[in-house]
Amino acid sequence: MTYQETIEYLYNQLPVYQKIGGSAYKEGLDNSLALDTYFAHPHTKYKTIHIAGTNGKGSTSHLLAAILQEAGYKVGLYTSPHLVDFRERIRVNGEKISQQYVVDFVDKHREYFEPIEPSFFELTMMMSFLYFADMHVDVAIIEVGLGGRLDSTNIITPDLSVITNISFDHMQFLGNTLEKIATEKAGIIKKNIPVIIGEAEGEVKNVFTDTAERVGAPILFAEDEHIIQSSLKTASGWLFDTKYYLHLKGELSGYAQIKNAATVLCAVKELQKIGYTIPSKAVYNGFAYVTKLTGLMGRWQILQELHPKIVCDTGHNVAGIKYIADQLANEKYDTLHIVLGMVNDKDIASVLELLPRKAIYYFTKASVPRAMNERELQMMAQKKGLMGYSYPTVAEAVRAAKDWAASNDFVFIGGSNFVVADALNAFGYK
């Protein structure tokens, strides 16, 4: 098979959550353990760091990968979903897995894994584990796909676990209270393995504390460490003064990155404590050049600097949209234009409540089956006072927003990873 045929095979033969949603979700670790046995436990051949959380785990994973790369480690990075190219999910020192490796993996092993009927995520995760072993990485950053306790990735024994935060998302699988969701995420906490918690309060904090005590894991809450002493928004991102690093420039400019920075710096401190060599210069370079070092996209990403300014962001649930709404309120523009699409298994009504009324909306539908119909979204939004027009594709919505927007206006594109993915395609990203 060619690379494109292989990708189509993976999408068409295996259940893909990214495209079809809940019916692709396979609860439990049986498939992962069977695949792991067949491939001779490749994740045991290098160190790992495990990262879970409702929001921010992608940014946190990429920041830690960038820092460790700059510290001289050969770093594997496994994240999901991808935005433009499947190979974004599996990187070593920022370089995407080769097309040929993907083709060879499927050709060589399909006779074994087809009878197991793994999900797309289970198989691609195992592909990443084997690839990292074949590439002789020193350490791999492994991002949880969904939840934690029963997530496919939870077969690893990491050096460090990180849980960024807890908010409402994927309630059909994880539970309809923050405590239930926290319990699922806390499933990655393991005996004697230190865990960093980015944000937690009340009962959620108790869930993590109780779990850590029960399994005997050292626990550290980033918020309690007060690492970020000041933060200043600049034209190129953030300027942080912290306990350990003065004038730390952060390239990622979203408002959520203040919390992510605190979590990452706590993780760095813990990694140093357990034997990782991470000089200050690595931290400064990792924060300043994370997109170049790791290929991260879609986090308050500027697609066009001026005339008008155009930004996209993958925030797609209530907690993520709160940050985006705050940031939009602090941007300077004459008129705000918002290209918006969502998937139909999210809390759409709550997200719409948070978005600014004073804006022109371009409601649209991403190119995945889970995407909500643009006219339905428009009707729901109108009931919340959000007015605009509907477009059947993201490319058409983006084109319309660019045509309507004046030089001093601002165009925001978001509501879903998949809207951002289609927008990046429309802007020529490969």
C-alpha positions in Angstrom: 0.0 0.0 0.0 1.0 3.6 -0.5 1.1 6.0 2.5 -2.3 7.5 1.5 -3.8 4.0 1.1 -2.4 3.0 4.5 -4.0 6.1 6.1 -7.3 5.4 4.5 -7.1 1.8 5.7 -6.5 2.9 9.2 -9.4 5.3 9.1 -11.8 2.9 7.3 -10.9 -0.4 9.0 -10.6 0.8 12.6 -13.0 2.8 14.7 -11.8 6.4 14.8 -13.0 8.5 17.7 -11.8 11.7 16.0 -14.3 11.1 13.2 -17.2 9.2 14.5 -17.2 9.8 18.3 -18.5 7.6 21.0 -19.0 4.4 18.9 -15.2 4.3 18.4 -14.4 4.4 22.1 -13.2 1.0 23.5 -13.2 0.9 27.3 -10.5 -1.1 29.0 -6.9 -2.1 28.4 -7.3 -5.7 27.0 -6.5 -4.7 23.4 -3.6 -2.5 24.5 -2.2 -5.3 26.7 -2.5 -7.9 23.9 -0.8 -5.5 21.4 1.9 -4.7 24.0 2.7 -8.4 24.5 2.9 -9.0 20.7 5.3 -6.1 20.3 7.4 -7.1 23.3 6.6 -4.1 25.6 8.4 -1.4 23.6 7.6 1.3 26.1 9.8 -0.3 28.7 12.9 0.4 26.6 12.9 4.2 27.4 11.7 6.5 30.1 8.2 8.0 29.9 6.2 10.9 31.2 2.4 10.5 31.3 0.1 13.6 30.8 -3.7 13.7 31.4 -6.2 16.4 31.9 -9.3 18.0 30.3 -7.5 21.0 28.8 -3.9 22.0 28.3 -2.4 18.6 28.1 -1.3 19.2 24.5 0.5 22.4 25.3 2.0 20.9 28.4 3.2 17.9 26.5 4.8 20.0 23.8 6.4 22.4 26.2 8.0 19.5 28.2 9.2 17.9 25.0 10.8 21.1 23.8 12.5 21.6 27.1 13.9 18.1 27.3 15.0 18.3 23.6 16.9 21.5 24.5 18.4 19.7 27.5 20.0 17.2 25.1 17.5 14.3 25.4 16.2 12.4 22.4 12.5 12.9 23.0 9.5 11.0 21.6 6.1 12.8 21.7 2.8 11.1 21.3 -0.3 13.3 21.2 -3.8 13.4 19.7 -5.7 14.3 17.7 -3.8 15.6 14.7 -4.8 18.7 12.9 -3.5 18.4 9.3 -1.4 15.2 9.0 -1.7 11.9 10.9 2.0 11.9 11.5 1.7 14.9 13.8 0.7 12.4 16.5 4.1 10.7 16.6 7.3 12.8 16.7 10.9 12.4 17.7 12.7 15.7 18.5 9.9 17.5 16.6 10.3 15.4 13.4 7.1 13.5 12.4 7.2 9.8 11.9 8.1 8.9 8.3 5.4 7.8 5.9 7.4 4.7 5.1 7.4 3.6 8.8 3.6 3.9 8.9 3.2 1.9 5.7 5.7 -0.8 6.9 4.1 -1.1 10.3 0.7 -1.8 8.9 1.9 -4.1 6.2 4.0 -6.2 8.5 1.6 -6.5 11.5 -1.9 -6.3 10.1 -2.4 -10.1 10.0 -1.8 -10.1 13.8 -3.8 -7.0 14.9 -6.8 -7.3 12.6 -8.3 -10.3 14.6 -7.9 -8.2 17.8 -10.0 -5.4 16.2 -8.2 -2.6 18.0 -9.4 1.0 17.8 -7.6 3.5 15.7 -6.2 5.0 18.9 -5.0 1.7 20.4 -3.1 0.8 17.2 -1.6 4.2 16.6 -0.5 4.4 20.2 1.3 1.1 19.8 2.8 2.2 16.6 4.3 5.2 18.5 5.6 3.0 21.3 7.4 0.8 18.8 8.7 3.7 16.8 10.2 5.4 19.8 12.0 2.1 20.7 13.3 1.7 17.1 14.5 5.3 17.2 16.2 4.8 20.6 14.6 7.7 22.3 15.7 8.6 25.8 12.3 9.6 27.0 8.8 9.8 25.6 6.0 12.2 26.5 2.8 10.2 26.3 -0.5 12.2 26.2 -3.6 10.4 27.4 -6.3 10.1 24.8 -9.5 10.2 26.9 -9.8 9.9 30.6 -7.0 8.1 32.3 -7.9 4.9 34.2 -9.1 3.0 31.2 -7.2 4.9 28.5 -5.0 2.8 26.2 -1.9 4.6 27.3 -2.3 3.6 30.9 -0.2 0.5 30.4 3.0 2.5 30.9 5.0 3.0 34.1 6.2 6.6 33.8 8.9 8.5 35.7 6.3 11.3 36.3 2.5 11.7 35.9 0.9 15.1 35.2 -2.8 15.9 35.3 -3.4 19.5 34.0 -6.9 20.2 35.2 -10.5 18.9 35.4 -13.5 20.3 33.7 -16.6 19.0 31.9 -15.9 17.1 28.7 -16.6 13.6 27.5 -19.2 13.2 30.2 -20.8 10.2 28.4 -17.7 8.2 29.2 -16.2 9.8 32.3 -19.2 10.8 34.4 -21.4 13.9 34.8 -19.7 15.4 37.9 -16.2 16.9 38.3 -15.5 14.3 41.0 -16.3 11.4 38.7 -14.2 12.9 35.9 -11.4 13.5 38.4 -11.6 9.9 39.5 -11.1 8.7 35.9 -8.2 11.0 35.3 -6.6 10.0 38.7 -6.4 6.5 37.3 -3.0 7.3 35.9 -1.6 7.9 39.4 0.7 5.0 40.2 2.5 3.6 43.2 5.7 5.5 44.1 5.4 7.6 40.9 5.3 11.4 41.6 2.3 13.2 40.2 1.9 16.9 39.4 -1.6 18.4 39.5 -2.0 21.7 37.5 -5.3 22.9 38.8 -7.7 21.5 41.4 -9.9 22.6 44.2 -12.6 21.3 46.6 -13.7 17.8 46.0 -11.6 17.4 42.9 -8.5 18.1 44.9 -9.6 15.6 47.5 -10.0 12.9 44.8 -6.4 13.4 43.8 -5.1 13.6 47.4 -7.0 10.5 48.4 -5.9 8.5 45.3 -2.2 9.5 45.8 -2.3 8.5 49.5 -4.0 5.2 48.7 -1.4 4.1 46.1 1.6 5.7 47.7 2.4 8.4 45.1 4.1 11.7 46.0 1.7 14.5 44.9 2.4 18.2 44.2 -0.2 20.8 43.4 1.2 23.4 41.0 -1.1 26.1 42.3 0.2 25.7 45.8 3.7 26.3 44.7 3.0 29.8 43.4 5.8 29.4 40.8 4.5 32.2 38.5 5.1 35.4 40.4 4.1 37.8 37.6 2.9 37.5 34.0 2.9 40.2 31.3 1.1 39.8 27.9 3.4 40.9 25.1 3.0 41.1 21.3 5.0 37.9 21.0 3.5 35.9 23.9 4.0 36.0 27.6 6.8 37.3 29.8 6.9 35.4 33.1 8.8 36.1 36.3 8.9 32.9 38.2 10.5 31.4 41.4 13.3 29.9 39.4 13.5 31.8 36.1 13.4 35.5 35.7 12.1 37.1 32.4 11.0 33.7 31.0 9.5 34.4 27.5 6.6 32.1 26.6 5.9 31.8 22.9 2.3 30.4 23.4 0.1 33.4 23.8 -3.2 32.0 24.9 -4.5 33.1 28.3 -4.6 29.4 29.4 -0.8 29.3 29.0 -0.3 31.0 32.4 -1.7 27.8 34.1 0.1 25.5 31.7 3.4 27.3 32.4 3.1 26.8 36.1 2.3 23.1 35.6 5.3 22.6 33.3 7.7 24.4 35.6 6.5 22.2 38.5 7.1 19.2 36.3 10.6 20.4 35.4 11.5 20.8 39.1 10.3 17.3 39.9 12.1 15.8 36.9 15.3 17.5 38.1 14.7 16.1 41.6 14.5 12.5 40.2 17.6 12.8 38.2 16.9 14.5 34.9 19.6 17.1 33.9 17.7 20.2 32.7 19.7 23.4 32.6 18.1 26.8 32.8 18.9 27.5 29.1 16.8 24.5 28.1 13.8 25.9 29.9 14.2 29.3 28.4 14.6 27.9 24.9 11.8 25.4 25.3 9.3 28.1 26.3 10.5 30.6 23.6 10.6 28.2 20.6 8.1 25.4 21.4 6.3 25.6 18.0 9.5 25.4 16.1 11.0 22.6 18.3 7.9 20.4 18.4 5.6 21.5 15.5 2.7 22.5 17.9 -0.2 24.2 16.1 -3.6 25.6 16.9 -2.9 27.2 20.3 -3.9 30.9 19.8 -2.1 30.5 16.5 -1.8 33.7 14.4 -2.6 32.8 10.8 -2.4 36.4 9.6 -0.8 39.2 11.4 -2.6 42.2 10.0 -5.3 43.5 7.7 -7.1 41.8 9.4 -5.5 39.8 12.2 -6.6 36.2 12.0 -6.2 33.7 14.9 -7.3 30.2 15.5 -7.5 28.1 18.7 -8.5 24.5 19.4 -10.4 25.3 22.7 -13.7 23.5 22.4 -15.3 23.0 25.8 -16.6 25.4 28.5 -13.3 25.7 30.3 -11.4 26.3 27.1 -13.9 28.8 25.6 -13.8 30.8 28.9 -10.2 31.6 28.2 -10.8 32.4 24.6 -13.7 34.7 25.4 -11.5 36.6 27.9 -8.8 36.9 25.4 -11.1 38.2 22.7 -12.4 40.8 25.1 -8.9 42.1 25.5 -7.9 42.3 21.8 -8.1 45.6 20.0 -10.2 45.7 16.8 -13.1 47.6 15.2 -15.3 44.6 14.5 -14.9 41.0 15.7 -15.6 38.2 13.2 -16.0 34.6 14.5 -15.8 31.5 12.4 -17.5 28.9 14.6 -18.2 25.2 14.3 -18.7 22.5 16.9 -19.1 18.7 17.2 -22.4 17.4 18.2 -21.3 15.6 21.4 -20.2 18.7 23.3 -22.1 21.0 25.6 -22.9 23.4 22.8 -25.5 25.5 24.7 -23.0 26.3 27.5 -20.3 27.2 25.1 -22.6 29.6 23.2 -23.5 31.3 26.5 -19.8 32.3 26.9 -19.2 33.8 23.4 -19.4 37.5 22.8 -22.7 38.9 21.5 -21.1 41.8 19.7 -19.6 39.9 16.8 -20.4 38.7 13.3 -20.6 34.9 13.2 -19.8 32.6 10.4 -21.3 29.3 11.4 -19.8 26.3 9.7 -19.3 22.5 9.7 -16.0 20.8 9.9 -15.3 17.9 7.5 -15.9 15.1 10.0 -19.2 13.1 10.6 -19.3 14.3 14.2 -19.6 17.9 13.1 -22.9 19.7 13.9 -24.9 21.0 11.0 -24.1 24.6 10.4 -27.7 25.7 10.2 -28.6 23.9 13.4 -25.7 25.6 15.1 -26.8 29.0 13.7 -30.4 28.5 15.1 -29.1 27.5 18.5 -26.8 30.5 18.5 -29.5 32.9 17.4 -31.4 32.0 20.6 -28.4 33.1 22.6 -28.2 36.4 20.7 -25.3 35.4 18.4 -26.0 36.6 14.9 -24.5 35.8 11.6 -24.5 33.5 8.5 -24.0 29.8 7.8 -21.5 28.1 5.5 -21.3 24.4 4.6 -17.5 24.3 4.8 -14.9 25.9 6.9 -13.0 27.1 3.8 -16.1 29.0 2.7 -16.7 30.5 6.1 -13.1 31.6 6.4 -13.2 33.1 2.9 -16.4 35.0 3.8 -14.9 36.3 7.0 -11.8 37.5 5.2 -14.0 39.2 2.5 -16.2 41.0 5.1 -13.5 42.0 7.6 -12.0 45.4 7.3 -8.3 46.1 7.9 -8.6 46.9 11.6 -11.0 44.0 12.3 -10.2 40.7 14.1 -11.1 37.2 12.8 -11.2 34.3 15.2 -11.6 30.7 14.1 -12.5 27.9 16.5 -15.0 25.9 18.5 -13.5 22.6 17.5 -10.2 20.9 16.8 -11.7 20.0 13.4 -12.6 23.5 12.5 -9.1 24.6 13.2 -7.8 21.6 11.2 -9.9 22.6 8.2 -8.8 26.2 8.6 -5.1 25.3 8.6 -5.7 23.4 5.4 -7.4 26.4 3.9 -4.3 28.5 4.9 -2.0 26.0 3.2 -0.5 24.2 6.2 0.7 20.7 5.5 
